[in-house]
Structures are given as C-alpha cells and as structure tokens.
Amino acid sequence: MQITLRQLHIFTAIALSGSTAAAAQNIALSQSATSAALKELESILTVDLFDRVGKRLVLNDNGRLLLPQARQMLDAANTIEQQFNSSETTGAGLYIGASTTIGIYLLPKLLASHALHNKQHCPRVMIANSAATATAVAHFEVDMGIIEGPCHEPDLLAEPWIEDELVIVCAANHPILQGQAKRQVTLKDLQNALWLLREPGSGTQEAVEHVLLPHLHQLRPAAEFSNSEAIKHAAAAGLGLACLSRTIVARFLTRGELVEVNTSLPKLTRRFFLIYQRNKTLSPQLTAFLNHCRQVHTG
C-alpha cells in the first residue's frame, strides 16, 4: 500500500484551506513538504485532485470523490488512537452536530448530564439545520448528529429518538384571534393567514409541512428565517403565525408574549433522530454518548 495517512491528512488540510501555504500553517509543516506530499499522492493515484486557479487550489471531481474517503480513513485512525488513550474522560474528543432547536435547547443539558464539560477534553458542537448536519455526518466532518426530522443521506444510520410537540402560536393581538374568544380558529382562517417559515433544508420546516399541509394544503409565507429563535420573536412582534417546538416557545407563552392558537387540528408532533455514519467505527466515547442519549429517550 503506497498511500499514507500523512498524505491523506495533508490532502484534507489543503482541501479545507484552499492552498498549500495555508494548509502548511494549519498542520505545522513547511509549504515545500506539504506540496511534495500532495504531488506524491497525485502521482500514486495518477490524477490531479485540484484545479489550480491562480494561487488557489480548488477540488476537482477526483478530489471531491476522495475527500469523504480520506476523512473516513483519518477518522478510523483517530478512533484507534482514542481506544488506547489513557484518559478516563468519557467524552474526550467528541465532535457533535446538532440541528438548531436541539443544539440550543436540548444538547447543552445532554452534555451536562453526561459530564462532558471537562476542561481538558471538552466536546465540540456544530449547530446547523438538519440537512447541513446530516451532510457533515455523512462526510465524517462530525462524529454524530441529532436532527429534527427524517434523514435523507443514504450513508447514514438514523435512530428515532424523542418525540417533540409542535404548537401554532402568534401574538396576542394578531387579527386571527380577534373575536374568537375560546372558539377554535378555523382551517380556512389558517389557510388565509401569513406564516413565518424556516428555510429549505430545515428539519423544523420539513416537520411543519408534514403536519400542516395535509390539512391546510398550502402555507402563505410572510417571511422566511434561518433560525427558529428569529421566528419566535417575529411572531411575538405580530408578523405572522408560527409553528414551532413547544420547548422553544414555552417561556414566551408563560409570559404572554405569544399565544397558542386553538384549532381543530390533531396534536402536532415530530420525531428527533440520532444519526451516524454506517461505515464509522464507533469509539468508546461515542458509544457512551449514544447510549446516554438512548437512556433519555427510554426514560
């Protein structure tokens, strides 16, 4: 075998930084050694892995094919090292991806209850929408993910996790509530209302469409946001209706900044999922954290 982990490590660093000079600084090598390792790898594979655009190195088709495979090899090597690490810290080295609602509201408590907040071996967390989180897991950029909807990446295993309740909310002075008293808001009123929505690729948006479109057939957008926190505040300001996790809006409901809309719709729920690469070797640290998450689910 001619390909080395060192070459794959350098290739990955160049792919992420866009030049041999930047990669050399990131991995503490000379630029000449970095360039030589890339040339060796391209010579072994008999292909160019980058397009040279001025001083920039841009991944070509060959490089994009190799990058997730290189990350998989490096991830496996890192897992081997962790297995024989003398550290007793259960969460050492974990890199967790989470979709927005989970990353803000649920993951901090999970990490705290699992005692991962260690000064020497603290976990890293990436927060993005569900689609971006799944992509990061699929490409070995993070060790695992927790997302707010079904996973569409074929290389990932998805375990159903906890159930989350969605509620329709608006400002107390929203026109849809006027004259309603305790009567239910009609489906026609909901169809005619303007909605505050998440961006495509968001697990929240996919869940909202899944539970509402069978009844309303369409959602008229008032605005689109890339963050559920922004939607919560926009709804409180009277910009439109929102369908969000009860966890997100609980405090605003208690304080009266938002009102739960009484409708004839059935209880709206969605499922969160634990996701990880089917080809990933699960380290003891990752296995322990997954088991901790499963206990939360069963408990």
Secondary structure, DSSP 8 states (H G I E B T S, - for coil): ----HHHHHHHHHHHHHSSHHHHHHHTT--HHHHHHHHHHHHHHHTS--EEEETTEEEE-HHHHHHHHHHHHHHHHHHHHHHHT-----TTTT-EEEEEHHIIIIIHHHHHHHTT---SSS--EEEEE-HHHHHHHHHTTSSSEEEESS----TTEEEEEEEEEEEEEEE-TT-GGGTTTTTS-B-HHHHHHSEEEEE-TT-HHHHHHHHHHHHHHS--EEEEEES-HHHHHHHHHTTS-BEEEEHHHHHHHHHHTSSEE--BSS--EEEEEEEEEETT----HHHHHHHHHHHHHHH-
